[in-house]
Amino acid sequence: MALISSHTLNGVDGTHAAGVAVVLKNLVSGEILFETATDKGGRLAESVVIDGNDPAMQYELCFKVGPYWERRGCNPAPIAREVVFRFLMPVSSARYHIPVILSPNSYTCWVSNPVE
């Protein structure tokens, strides 16, 4: 099993970005591997089974940030509604950590090397 984790932060005020909806999708099959939301600490950790994993298979982790900024009273609401990160999972038993720092008009994200 692979573990997908993230720590999502609000770059405007330095708080944790709680309640951001997140979806992981296999881009080849179109299968949704999970749909969840960040916890009160802006974190998520989801295990996914990757059967018959092709190391070149691409995945998409989508953070639905539009509703988050609306709940925070951002006016006008940002036109950027999603932060999408596409990546490979060449090691089906590794942890993939993808932190994100959000602001209404930009974001920063990165991925750490897979850790077994």
LINWO-V517307 format. One record per residue. N is the residue number from 1. RES is the residue in one letter. PSI is psi as a letter, one per 30 degrees, with the letter a starting at -180 (* if undefined). OMEGA is omega in degrees with one decimal (none if undefined). Layout:
# LINWO-V517307
n->[N | N]
res->[RES | RES]
psi->[PSI | PSI]
omega->[OMEGA | OMEGA]
This chain:
# LINWO-V517307
n->[1 | 2 | 3 | 4 | 5 | 6 | 7 | 8 | 9 | 10 | 11 | 12 | 13 | 14 | 15 | 16 | 17 | 18 | 19 | 20 | 21 | 22 | 23 | 24 | 25 | 26 | 27 | 28 | 29 | 30 | 31 | 32 | 33 | 34 | 35 | 36 | 37 | 38 | 39 | 40 | 41 | 42 | 43 | 44 | 45 | 46 | 47 | 48 | 49 | 50 | 51 | 52 | 53 | 54 | 55 | 56 | 57 | 58 | 59 | 60 | 61 | 62 | 63 | 64 | 65 | 66 | 67 | 68 | 69 | 70 | 71 | 72 | 73 | 74 | 75 | 76 | 77 | 78 | 79 | 80 | 81 | 82 | 83 | 84 | 85 | 86 | 87 | 88 | 89 | 90 | 91 | 92 | 93 | 94 | 95 | 96 | 97 | 98 | 99 | 100 | 101 | 102 | 103 | 104 | 105 | 106 | 107 | 108 | 109 | 110 | 111 | 112 | 113 | 114 | 115 | 116]
res->[M | A | L | I | S | S | H | T | L | N | G | V | D | G | T | H | A | A | G | V | A | V | V | L | K | N | L | V | S | G | E | I | L | F | E | T | A | T | D | K | G | G | R | L | A | E | S | V | V | I | D | G | N | D | P | A | M | Q | Y | E | L | C | F | K | V | G | P | Y | W | E | R | R | G | C | N | P | A | P | I | A | R | E | V | V | F | R | F | L | M | P | V | S | S | A | R | Y | H | I | P | V | I | L | S | P | N | S | Y | T | C | W | V | S | N | P | V | E]
psi->[k | l | k | k | l | l | j | k | k | j | f | e | g | g | l | k | i | k | g | k | k | k | k | k | k | j | f | e | f | f | k | j | e | l | k | a | l | k | a | f | g | g | l | l | j | k | k | k | k | i | k | h | k | j | f | g | k | k | l | k | j | k | j | i | f | e | e | e | e | e | e | g | g | j | k | l | k | k | f | j | f | k | k | k | j | k | l | l | i | f | j | f | g | l | k | j | k | i | l | k | k | k | l | f | g | l | l | k | l | l | k | l | k | k | k | *]
omega->[174.2 | 176.1 | 175.4 | 179.0 | 178.5 | 168.0 | -173.9 | -175.6 | 174.0 | -177.8 | 179.4 | -175.9 | 175.5 | 179.6 | 175.4 | 179.5 | -177.8 | 172.7 | 176.3 | 177.5 | -177.7 | 179.6 | 173.1 | -176.1 | 171.0 | -175.8 | 178.9 | -177.0 | -175.2 | -178.1 | 172.3 | -178.0 | 169.9 | 170.7 | -175.8 | 174.7 | 177.0 | -179.2 | -178.2 | 178.3 | -179.9 | -175.4 | 168.9 | 175.8 | -177.5 | 174.8 | 177.4 | 175.7 | 179.7 | -179.5 | 177.8 | -173.7 | 170.6 | -176.9 | 179.7 | -179.1 | -175.7 | 179.3 | 179.9 | 175.1 | -173.9 | 176.3 | -178.1 | -171.0 | -178.8 | 178.6 | 177.5 | -178.4 | 176.6 | 177.4 | -179.7 | 176.4 | 179.4 | -176.4 | -0.6 | 179.9 | 179.3 | 178.2 | 174.5 | -173.5 | -175.7 | 169.1 | -175.6 | 179.1 | 179.2 | -173.3 | 176.3 | 171.6 | -175.5 | 178.9 | -171.6 | 180.0 | -174.9 | 172.2 | 177.2 | -176.7 | -175.2 | 177.3 | 179.8 | 171.3 | -174.2 | 163.1 | -175.0 | -175.4 | 178.3 | 175.6 | 173.0 | 174.3 | 179.9 | 178.6 | 175.9 | 176.2 | 178.8 | 179.5 | 178.2 | none]
